[in-house]
Amino acid sequence: MIQNGQLLAVFNSAHRVMKVENILKRSGLAILLIPAPRALSTDCGLAILYNSDLYDSVLQALTSENILPDVIYRKDSDSNYVPIWSAENIEDTGN
């Protein structure tokens, strides 16, 4: 079960999310590959779940592998997920 405050990284394909799972587990990060909640729209139906204290470590690991998520959400309540990071924002700023 997804707890309030936990993060979900969403990707645009099942291949990418499974590759990310492998990268993050090799890095020793405590993550889970889960079915994406229905409240989120995902292209592949899967998401990477992790605790908020791993936010920087996950982004650093994925940036070094050049495979970033489409969106990272934080669960705020029973069915409320707030986007806290988006690849679109990175691309728009030129970073």
SVG drawing of the C-alpha trace seen along z (x, -y; Angstrom):
<svg xmlns="http://www.w3.org/2000/svg" viewBox="-9 -28 35 33">
<polyline fill="none" stroke="black" stroke-width="0.4" points="0.0,0.0 1.2,-3.5 1.7,-5.6 1.1,-9.4 4.4,-11.2 5.8,-8.4 6.9,-9.2 6.0,-7.6 8.1,-8.0 6.1,-7.5 7.7,-6.7 6.3,-6.5 7.0,-2.8 7.2,0.5 10.7,1.0 12.0,-2.2 10.4,-1.6 11.9,1.9 15.3,0.5 15.0,-2.1 14.1,0.6 17.3,2.4 19.5,-0.8 18.0,-1.9 18.3,1.6 21.9,1.9 22.5,-1.5 21.3,0.0 18.2,-2.2 15.0,-0.8 12.4,-1.0 9.5,1.1 8.0,1.5 4.2,1.3 1.1,1.0 0.4,-2.7 -2.6,-3.9 -5.7,-4.6 -5.6,-8.2 -2.5,-8.7 -2.4,-8.7 0.5,-6.6 1.3,-5.2 2.7,-1.9 0.7,-1.3 3.7,-0.9 5.5,-3.2 8.5,-3.2 7.6,-3.7 10.1,-5.0 10.3,-7.1 10.7,-10.8 14.2,-10.7 15.5,-9.0 14.3,-11.8 17.8,-13.3 19.5,-9.9 16.9,-8.6 17.2,-11.7 21.0,-11.6 21.1,-7.9 18.7,-8.4 20.4,-11.6 23.8,-9.8 22.1,-7.1 20.3,-9.7 16.9,-8.1 14.6,-10.5 10.9,-9.9 8.1,-11.8 6.7,-12.9 7.3,-12.3 4.3,-12.4 3.9,-12.6 0.9,-11.0 -0.8,-13.6 -4.0,-11.7 -6.0,-8.7 -6.5,-9.5 -4.6,-12.7 -1.2,-12.7 0.7,-15.9 3.3,-16.3 6.5,-17.5 8.9,-17.1 8.3,-17.0 10.6,-16.3 8.7,-19.0 9.9,-21.6 13.5,-20.6 13.2,-20.7 11.5,-24.1 14.2,-25.7 17.0,-24.3 18.5,-22.3"/>
</svg>
